[in-house]
Amino acid sequence: MLLEGKNAVVYGGGGAIGGAIARGFAEEGARVFLAGRTRAKLEKVADEIRAAGGRADVEELDALDEQAVDQHADAVVAAGGSLDISVNVITHGDVQGTPLLEMSLADYEQPVVTAVRTTFLTMRAAGRHMKRQRGGVVLVFGGDGDPVRTHPVGGLQVAFAALEAMRRQLAAELGGYGVRTVTLRSGGVPESLPADFAHADAVTDEIAKTTLLGRPATLADVGAVAAFVASDRARTMTAATANVSCGALVD
């Protein structure tokens, strides 16, 4: 198994993307620590992992709370002996569908402030332990890209661009200690859309049309790539992106 003996923290582990990444880690042997604000969603993912023979721990946590994030990282190390992988995929609260010129400042800046705050806190908490143990992987999900021409996305891409700058900086500062940082770039994962989303079929078709493979990435695809990138098989990858867009994004 690629991640045997590793301890992985997934902030937002009860969501679609977080759950997929957590399951991918667990399938490769990692002990997964799921953190998020809604215990029922976390427990559902944990139960799925355990039913498949994996190991999962659950912690109800606000990943915007500085003290709570630091204490949780310390608790993971106390329980597992190390903190080897960290990924933050909590919701940023972005407001979409409103043209830029009609958007309020609060709505525009909300995803930027949320993304930067939570990612800084969780990167810092994990990085302190990884620096001490001289190894670890911090994953970021999203990545910046070209402007969306057909749909106003508010501050979403600004938030992603900020995370890319943070990821590069962390790679530069901690690379000498064996800590890697990689962004998982996606052109959209239709399976992650809410069950009650009225335009799911149209969005799925639109995403598929933009890909070179004629299909969008699945949640299982995201989990599999995340597990590989977090493993020692990808030990040469840092300050880099892994493209999981089926060709919707061309490097």
Secondary structure, 3 states (H helix, E strand, C coil): CCCCCCEEEEECCCCHHHHHHHHHHHHCCCEEEEEECCHHHHHHHHHHHHHCCCEEEEEECCCCCHHHHHHHHHHHHHHHCCCCEEEECCCCCCCCCCCHHHCCHHHHHHHHHHHHHHHHHHHHHHHHHHHHHCCEEEEEEECCCCCCCCCCCCCHHHHHHHHHHHHHHHHHHHHHHCEEEEEEECCCCHHHCCCCCCCHHHHHHHHHHHCCCCCCCCHHHHHHHHHHHHCHHHCCCCCEEEECCCCCCCC
